[in-house]
Every structure is written in C-alpha cells, then in structure tokens.
Amino acid sequence: MLHILLFISFLLVSFSYAAVQDFCVADLTFPQGPAGYSCKPPAEVTADDFVYSGLAVAGNTSNSIKASINTAFADKFPGLNGLGLSMARVDLAPGGAIPMHSHPGASETLLIAKGSVTAAFISSDNTVFLKKLKEGDIMVFPQGLLHFEVNTGRTSALIWVSFSSSNPGLQILSYGLFGSNLPSELIEKTTFLDGGEVKRLKGLLGGSG
C-alpha cells in the first residue's frame, strides 16, 4: 500500500511541476547534464527558440556512405529541451546507407518522404524485422535496438525522422569498432575477423590501435 501511495505522490509532484512550468528552453551557455540542459530564464525566451530552419536544405551525400544526416536536437533547437522529442532529416543518394547503429536514449519513427528504402532492426533475441518501404510508409525502431536504412531505389531518398527524446544519442557500430582506438587484437577476437580485414576497416574509418 505504501509503495502505491508513494507512486501517486510522485505523479502529483510531476503533474504539478508540468503545470507550473510550460517549457524549459535550453540554456546553451551551460553544459548538458543527464537530464538535459538547464532552463533559460523565462524573460530571455523568444519565439525564435521554438523555431528551427536547419532541416530545410538537402544534405551533402558526396561521401563514403552516400548519405547525410541533419539533426534537430536540443543543442541546435533549444525549444525541444525537456519535451521528449526531436527530429532529423536523412538524405540518401542511390545506393546510400545509414550504417548499423542504435539510439540509447530514444525510440525512432521514420517517414519515407521520397524514394524507396530498405530498413530493418534487430531485436535482443536476434530476430530481424526487415521491410522495403515506399513513399508515405512509416516504420518504428524500438529504443536501443540496432537498425539501418539503405536506399535500394534508383533515385535519391528523403526520410523524416522523429525521436522520443530531445537528445536520443547515437552509436554507429562500425565506427565504434573500427573508428576508435580499440586494440586490433581484441577486435579480431570479438568479431572473428582476421587481422588484415580489421586493418583495412580501421584505415577506411580512421581507427587506430
């Protein structure tokens, strides 16, 4: 009974806080903490804090993965701070891919605005949920699970992405392994790749060790 009362008390405190403070625009002059940014003084908040135009222009896909990701997270869009949401724009040239990655702090929903994309996520029991998506399709990736997108069409693809956090985090598997200073011999033992392949991938992604 006591734990139920404590839970109700917590909810009441949370609701009271939400009612008192409508928003918490990020004060980017202070570092980000585990719970986000500190709130900017209300007298300094303007309408511009709630508007972001950085996703209007297509990104540069002239790179090794033929892809561009432009984010609207709290560090760029202060009005998102504390609201539990954010967005991103993904541009994929034909054959382009967003490598296998995860977002430790958020679930992800993507909307195919243009082109066709093959996307998948892998559950914690290693089940693969793979789907070819066309314009107008929506797919969701549960929080923390590995997933990817590949433009399997003949034209450029545009994807709008939303996250269930203003700072979802990002960890790209291949860069974590081969773009870091993790010793090569440990990568060989934990991935079952031979030394030559590890060396090649580290050279490609800028890793050392």
N, C-alpha and C positions, 0 to 999 in steps of 0.2 A: 504493500500500500504506500509505503514511504517513497519508493522509487517512482511511483506514478505521480505523487504529489510534486516531487522534485522536477519531473519531466514537464508537468503542467506549468510550474513556476518558471522554468526555463523558457517555455513557449511564450508566456505572458511577458517576460522581460524582453524577449526578441521582438515580439509584436510591438511593444511599447517603444522600443528603440527605433524600429522601422517607421512608426507613426511620427516620432519626433523629428527624425532626420530623413528627408526625402531622398537625398543622394549624398555621395561622398566623392566629389570630383578630385582626382589625383593631384596632389601637390608634388610635382616632379622635381622640386628643389631638395627633397628628402629621398633617401634610398627606399627601395621597395622592401617590405617585410613579408613574412609568411602569409599574412592576411591581406596583402596588397599595399597600396600607398596610403600615407596619411592624407587626411582631408584638407583641401584648400579652404581657407577662411571663406565663409559664405559671401561676405561683402566683395570678395575678389572673383567670384564665379560669374561668367558671362555666357551668353548663348553660344559663343564660339566653342566653349568647352564640350558642347553636346553635338557638334557637327564635325565630320571628318570627310575630306575630299580625296584622300590618298589612294582610293581604290578605283578612281575613275579612268585611269590610263593603263593600257595593257603593259605588262612587264616584258623585260628582255629575255627571250628564250634562246639566245645565241650562246649556249653554254653546253657543258658535257651531258647534262640530263635533259636538255631541250625544254626547260621548264622555268617558270618564275612564280614565286610566292610573295605576295604583298599582304602584310597583316595589318589589322586594325585592333591592336591590343591596348591595354590601359597606358602603356608607356608612350604611345602615339596619340591615343584618343582618350584623354583624361576623364571624360564623362562616363566611361564604362566602368571605372573603378568601383568595386563593390556591388555591381549589378548582376554578376554571374553570367555574363555573356560577352562575346566578341565575334569578330568576323575576319575573313581573309578572302583574297582573290587569287585564284590559281590559273595561270595561262600555260597551256601545253601545246607545243608545236607537234606536228605529226611524228609519231614515234617517241615523243617525250614522256617522261615518267617522274613521279614523285616517289623516291625510293621507300623501301620498307621503314616505317617509323611508328612512333607512338606519342600520345599526349598524356603524360602522367596526371594532369590536373583537370581533364575535361573529356566529355563525350563530344563527338563531331557529327554534324549533319552537312552533307554536301548536295548541292543542286546543280545539275548539268544545264548550263545556260546556252551552250553552243557546242556542237560536235558530238562525238561518241567516245566513251571512256570505259575501260575495263577496270573494275575496282574490287578489292577484297579485304577482309580482315580475318585474322586467325584467333580463335578462342583459346582460352587457357588449357583446354584439352586437345589442342592442335587440330581442331576442326576448321576447315577453310570455307568461308562464305564468300563465294565468287560470283560476280554478276557483270554482264555487259550493259552499260547504261547509255541511254539516248537522251536527247534534248528534252528537258522537262522532268526527267527522273530524279528522285531523291533517294539517298542512301544514308544510313546512320552507322557510325562506328562507336561501339561502347568504350567508355573511358579506359585508358591504359593499354588497350589491345593493339598489337601490331597490325598495320594496314598499309595499303599502297594504291596508287592510281596510275594507269597507263593510257595514253592516247592511242587507241587502236584504230582510229579513223584516218581518213585521207586529208582532213582539213584541221586547222587549229581548233583547240577546245578551250572553253572558258567555264570555270567552275566557281560558284559562290559557296563559301564555307562558313558555317556558324559553329561556335563552341559554347559549351555550358559553363564557361569561366571567362573572366576578363584577362586571365593570364594562364592559358592552358598548358604551357610548357611544350617542348618539342625535343625528342631524341630520335635521331636518324641512325638506324642500326649500323649501316655500312661505315658511316663517318665515326661512330663511336668505336668501332673496331679498328678501322684502317686509316682514320684521320687523326688518331690520337698517338700518345707515346706509350701505349701498352706494349710490353716486350713481345717481339715476334714469336719467340718460342712458346709463350703462353697462348697466343692466338692460334698457333698451329695445333696445340694440344686440345684447345677447347672448341675449335671449329673443324678439326680433321682435315684442314687444308695443308698442302705441302709448302715448304719454305719459299719456293720460287713464286708461287701464286700470292702468298702473303706479301712478299717483297714487291711484286707488281702492283698489287692493290694499294699498298702504302705509298708507292711512288705516284699512283694516279690520284689519290685523295689527300696527299700531303702529310702522311703519318711519319712517325719516327720510332726508334727503339728496337 
